[in-house]
Amino acid sequence: MDEFKDSKTALVADVDCTAGGQSLCETHQVKGYPTIKHGDPNDLQDYNGGRDFASLQSFAQENLGPTCGPDNVDLCSDEDKALIEKFQKMDPDELDLAIEEADNKVKKIEEKSKKAVDGLNKKIQDMQKNIEKEQKKKDDAVKKESKKIGLRVMRAVAAAKKKKEEL
């Protein structure tokens, strides 16, 4: 972290989400610890790469730096430039409302996905219970049949005969 200590374009920081940093963590949807985020402070993205210094440093060198935005329009595609121009024409209340509506749409998508994933996880749990039930049923049947035909005793007699033959 010392390498980025005096950087004017990069911030490397840690936040305690259980204490004074709780609201910051909620704002940026930190749900597990440790979580690494990167990118525009207004739209941080999850980092899913390696956690060792070499991996983090390589990722930063290859992916981080100035990005498209109101302060770096020259880095934007024509499509993004048009969006920036459109949003800059909005008054702050109108822009806040548009952001809220977009956040609500995203939230609905996330909730729908979570419901689907939860349903699939429930099916997986039910299937795992069925597998365990069938395994137990098989184990009980094998145990019962082995006892009925005397398999353990058969094996013991066969081993004893082989031992006698070897002598």
Secondary structure, DSSP 8 states (H G I E B T S, - for coil): -GGGTT-SS-------TTTTTHHHHHHTT--SSS--EES-TTS-EE--S--SHHHHHHHHHHH-S--SSTT-GGGS-HHHHHHHHHHHTS-HHHHHHHHHHHHHHHHHHHHHHHHHHHHHHHHHHHHHHHHHHHHHHHHHHHHHHHHHHTHHHHHHHHHHHHHHHH-
